[in-house]
Amino acid sequence: MPAADVPDEPAAPLLREPADGVPEVTATPEQLAELVDRFARGTGPVALDAERASGYRYSQRAYLVQLRREGAGSALVDPIALPALSGLNAAIDGAEWILHAANQDLPCLAEVGLYPARLFDTELAGRLLGDERVALGTMVEQHLGVRLEKGHSAADWSTRPLPHDWLVYAALDVELLIPLRDVLADALERAGKTGWAEQEFEAVRTAPAPGPRAEPWRRTSGIHVLRNRRQLAVVRSLWEARDAYAAQRDVAPGRVLPDSAIIAAARELPKRADQLSALSVFNGPRQRRQLNRWWGAISAALDLPDSDLPAITGGGGDGMPPASRWRDRDPAAAERLARCRDVVATVADERTVLGQNLLPSDIVRRLAWEPPQPADETAVRERLAELGARPWQIELTAAGLSAALTA
């Protein structure tokens, strides 16, 4: 049959509603007590998810928590009405938690008193199996043959009351996590990767909360177009003023003042408030209402003595420049990095695992920029461990990286 006449494969069936219907949102102490009892009587692992309001709110708190367990069914919990869920944590203590992209949700779950004793991360399992597309919907369709009704992941989950179709979406997010976990666990076992996964899951579970980022204003989108220290001072001052105001109002900073407005002001370096308001990005009604705030930040930056201006830097503040500049700064380091990347890519291909999960690119860069001396295999193993590599990663890559560093 000609290729043009081959019929399309039928689409996987679409799961539109949870099997047991959409549960009522748990929002009172009485409802929570009943839920705690129900989940304590359940068996096996617990599927969890959390919905935040990223892009709408300054905080990264959870605005909805979803759970599912065999014998207990599914539950939707409002952590705004019930900000302390330690009783629920006690009810499921010791059970394995199943999450998708756990590192995104564990911090906000910890804020309401939920801490896993054991963890299975379905997204991370997919990466270790070599899956390049690891969105939950994609993995459910690939491994379970069912499509999920998606579409509200970027919604403003601080909305109250939550619309019914959002609750459907939220309940479906935990509907199939348990069977997906079982399929992935079997695949990991067949591939000889169960030990890898256990090390990775435990690293995610026990990872400390990230500390404050040094000079976070340097991540302002478009900052690379600026060429002098006075412009950087304006970016810093506006970024800090915006951050304080956004935190006060609990609004995402980009909704208070977009990065493009900060960069536009830094490029122009206006000398008066009316020159600032003449910029199109500051001419809308919202920005005009806050014009004194923004002009005050700019004026403060313009008045700084040269000694207080931020430095022009191409790196992260630790002496290591972006890899794109290594060829000019240190050609030998650039050669080492290229050889190390080749080692990681080759091993990743042989082991059917994504390179970033075989060994994070930041570890590879730091090793190549400042290798141990001498760079024998023992020293490379020690350095990889210092940089946070897991034992399985060290076992697979240390010998090759040592050879690459000493070539």
Sequence and secondary structure as in RCSB ss.txt:
>XXXX:A:sequence
MPAADVPDEPAAPLLREPADGVPEVTATPEQLAELVDRFARGTGPVALDAERASGYRYSQRAYLVQLRREGAGSA
LVDPIALPALSGLNAAIDGAEWILHAANQDLPCLAEVGLYPARLFDTELAGRLLGDERVALGTMVEQHLGVRLEK
GHSAADWSTRPLPHDWLVYAALDVELLIPLRDVLADALERAGKTGWAEQEFEAVRTAPAPGPRAEPWRRTSGIHV
LRNRRQLAVVRSLWEARDAYAAQRDVAPGRVLPDSAIIAAARELPKRADQLSALSVFNGPRQRRQLNRWWGAISA
ALDLPDSDLPAITGGGGDGMPPASRWRDRDPAAAERLARCRDVVATVADERTVLGQNLLPSDIVRRLAWEPPQPA
DETAVRERLAELGARPWQIELTAAGLSAALTA
>XXXX:A:secstr
  GGGS       EE S TT    EE SHHHHHHHHHHHHH EEEEEEEEE  TTT SS   SEEEEEEETTEEE
EE TTT    HHHHHHTTTSEEEESSHHHHHHHHHHTT   SEEEEHHHHHHHTT S   HHHHHHHHHS EE  
  TTS TT SS  HHHHHHHHHHHHTHHHHHHHHHHHHHHTT HHHHHHHHHHHHH       SSGGGG TTGGG
  SHHHHHHHHHHHHHHHHHHHHHT  HHHHS HHHHHHHHHH  SSHHHHHTSGGG SHHHHHTHHHHHHHHHH
HHTS GGGS    SSSSSS   GGGHHHH HHHHHHHHHHHHHHHHHHHHHT  HHHHS HHHHHHHHHS  SS 
 HHHHHHHHHHTT  HHHHHHHHHHHHHHHH 
